[in-house]
Amino acid sequence: MQLEMTAETIHLLRTDLSKTKEYTSQIKSQITKDFCCMKEYVERQERNTLRFIEQEQKAAQQKIEETIHQLCVEMNKLTDIKTQTTVSDEINNLSERHRYKGSPSTVDKITLDEKLNVVKTAVEDLKRKLEILLLEKYARQFPPAQPPDLYQETNVCSLSPESAAKNPEPMISSQFSQWADDVTFDLTRVYERLAITAQNRKVMVSSYTTGYEPSPNRFCISQVMCSQSFSTGCHYWEVITEDSDGWAVGVAHEMIGKRDKLGRTEHSWCVEWLGPKKQLSAWHRDQETLLQKDKPLKVGIFLELQKKTVSFYSITDKEMLLHTFEINSSNPLYPAFWLYSLERNGSLTINHTNWK
């Protein structure tokens, strides 16, 4: 009896194995077809978009050339006029007739810029949504493409060896290189409407709940902290801010409340940019210091725990100091971030660099 039951179990398992292989094959085939359709659609839209841009550029160019031609004709007429009085009269008449002539080309250019910016924004939004869907929603199912120490941030198009040589990974300035730290976002300390991608170095606004595992420390507002903390020594990291119109970057004590906004508590410090106000500020204990600076596209944070200071720099070809806080906390501090408005697209990226 036992022998028959074992044989039957083996038969059932083999049947299940066969069905599993068949089902897996069907799913793979369907996914391949779906991706082929998506690729064909994207390629078709790329062709249509580029064609649209070329047509708009040619139309604007033609209008400008026609205006130039008309003005040249009028100039030629003026050269045939002999008397200065007549010239003056004709110039005045020309000015009245063509007072608007300088503006159409400008208007055409503005209209063209607006159209192209709409297209550019739409493509960026599509790319962002694909990143969220493929890199965040299935991040835990997908194996990493390569070990973290060899990681390069995911791009839609891979760089050729020639392009990579021309565009090497950014390097931390030698002024801070010896203190540079590799920090990453903490999946247990991020708001549910913020998606973490790119090996936990990019955070972006998501249009839906991301489905993180339950965590008692999860923020209830649009904030995220890093996994790494610092209690001694000097530490430096950089954040790419150009892809967000509202953000704050800084440091905070681990016990910051789930609803406490960065810079509004005794143990958190930050620099904040509000795009709608076009305003850069420093915040601590809910006190604002206006910095009267343009929006930095990359921010460097230098934490000097011996001196009990944290400094913020705008990083371009060189570092420009934005603000320095004195730190009155002896507790470990974590890199912390805030993103403005869940109704707007936006992201922050921790700069993944080769240290000099």
Secondary structure, DSSP 4 states (H G I P E B T S, - for coil): -HHHHHHHHHHHHHHHHHHHHHHHHHHHHHHHHHHHHHHHHHHHHHHHHHHHHHHHHHHHHHHHHHHHHHHHHHHHHHHT--SHHHHHHHHHHHHHHTTTTHHHHHHHHHHHHHHHHHHHHHHHHHHHHHHIIIIITTTTTSPPSS-GGG-----SSPPPHHHHHHSPPPB--TTTGGGB----EEEEEE-TTEEEETTTTEEEE-SS---PPP-TT--SSSEEEES--BSSSEEEEEEE-TT-SEEEEEEEETT--TTPPTTSSTTEEEEEEEGGGTEEEEEETTEEEE---PPPSEEEEEEETTTTEEEEEEESSSEEEEEEEE----S-EEEEEEES-TTS--EEEE---B--
